Amino acid sequence: NNVVTFSGGITEDSVTIASSSNAATLNMRDGTNFVHDLTENVTYTFSNPASTGNVSAFTLKVIQNASAKAITWPSSVDWPAATAPTLTATNDGVDLFTFITHDGGTTWYGLVVGQALA
């Protein structure tokens, strides 16, 4: 019946990503929970989502640097009210985001889970 049942909790890997030349890729084949300690301004790419008709979703924990860094989100991200959130600017400030797509990555719905969590 294509239903998977878990009788206990689920533990998943946390994938640490790094940026290089102001770019970083969040690859859905690597996991669904990403952590990025910002060391530079960064442009994200989301890669390898499930095909249309299936769902890909992931969380991203962003940790701010001593001097605030900026994120450029993929143009495919649809934020509430079409407005990307303002990042926490304090050193070691943590922002947590969730993204989900139902159409193979054509549109990613971006949601703020929490900000200034440090």
C-alpha positions as CSV (number, residue, x, y, z in Angstrom):
1,N,0.0,0.0,0.0
2,N,3.1,2.2,-0.2
3,V,2.9,3.2,3.4
4,V,6.0,3.2,5.6
5,T,5.5,2.8,9.3
6,F,8.1,3.7,11.9
7,S,7.5,2.4,15.4
8,G,10.1,4.7,17.0
9,G,11.7,8.1,16.4
10,I,13.6,9.0,13.3
11,T,17.2,10.3,13.3
12,E,18.5,12.1,10.2
13,D,21.9,13.4,9.3
14,S,22.7,17.1,9.5
15,V,24.6,18.2,6.4
16,T,27.0,21.0,6.9
17,I,27.5,23.1,3.7
18,A,30.2,25.6,2.9
19,S,30.3,28.4,0.4
20,S,33.0,29.1,-2.1
21,S,33.2,32.2,-4.3
22,N,30.0,33.4,-2.8
23,A,28.0,30.3,-3.8
24,A,26.6,27.2,-2.1
25,T,24.4,24.3,-3.3
26,L,21.9,22.5,-1.1
27,N,21.6,19.1,-2.8
28,M,18.5,17.1,-2.0
29,R,20.5,13.9,-2.6
30,D,22.7,14.8,0.4
31,G,20.0,15.1,3.0
32,T,17.0,17.2,4.2
33,N,18.6,19.1,7.1
34,F,21.4,21.6,6.2
35,V,23.5,23.9,8.4
36,H,25.5,26.8,7.0
37,D,27.8,28.9,9.1
38,L,28.1,32.0,6.9
39,T,31.7,33.1,6.1
40,E,30.8,35.3,3.1
41,N,27.8,36.6,1.3
42,V,26.2,33.7,-0.5
43,T,23.9,32.8,-3.4
44,Y,22.1,29.5,-2.8
45,T,21.2,26.9,-5.4
46,F,18.8,24.1,-4.6
47,S,19.5,21.0,-6.6
48,N,18.0,17.5,-7.3
49,P,14.5,17.9,-5.9
50,A,12.0,15.1,-6.4
51,S,10.2,15.1,-9.7
52,T,6.8,16.8,-10.2
53,G,4.1,14.8,-8.4
54,N,6.5,14.0,-5.5
55,V,7.6,16.3,-2.7
56,S,11.0,17.5,-1.6
57,A,11.3,19.4,1.7
58,F,14.3,20.5,3.8
59,T,15.3,22.7,6.7
60,L,18.2,25.2,6.6
61,K,19.9,26.5,9.8
62,V,21.9,29.6,9.0
63,I,24.4,30.9,11.5
64,Q,25.5,34.5,11.1
65,N,29.1,35.7,11.1
66,A,30.7,38.4,13.3
67,S,30.1,40.8,10.4
68,A,26.7,40.2,9.0
69,K,26.6,38.3,5.7
70,A,23.8,38.4,3.1
71,I,21.9,35.6,1.3
72,T,20.6,35.7,-2.2
73,W,17.9,33.1,-2.5
74,P,17.0,31.2,-5.7
75,S,14.4,33.1,-7.8
76,S,12.3,29.9,-7.5
77,V,11.6,30.6,-3.8
78,D,8.2,32.0,-3.0
79,W,8.2,33.7,0.4
80,P,5.0,34.8,2.2
81,A,3.9,38.2,0.8
82,A,6.7,37.8,-1.8
83,T,9.2,39.2,0.7
84,A,12.4,37.4,1.7
85,P,13.1,37.6,5.4
86,T,15.7,39.9,6.9
87,L,18.5,37.8,8.4
88,T,19.5,38.1,12.0
89,A,22.6,40.3,12.0
90,T,24.2,39.5,15.3
91,N,27.3,37.3,15.6
92,D,26.3,33.6,16.0
93,G,22.6,34.6,15.4
94,V,20.6,31.6,14.1
95,D,17.8,31.7,11.6
96,L,15.9,28.5,10.7
97,F,14.0,28.1,7.4
98,T,12.0,25.3,5.8
99,F,11.5,24.9,2.1
100,I,9.1,22.6,0.2
101,T,8.4,22.0,-3.5
102,H,5.7,19.9,-5.2
103,D,6.7,20.7,-8.8
104,G,10.2,19.5,-9.2
105,G,11.7,22.7,-7.9
106,T,10.0,25.1,-10.2
107,T,8.6,26.7,-7.0
108,W,10.0,26.4,-3.5
109,Y,7.8,27.7,-0.8
110,G,10.0,29.3,1.8
111,L,9.0,29.6,5.4
112,V,10.7,31.1,8.4
113,V,10.7,28.7,11.3
114,G,12.4,31.0,13.7
115,Q,14.9,33.9,13.8
116,A,17.4,35.2,16.3
117,L,17.5,31.8,18.0
118,A,21.0,32.0,19.3
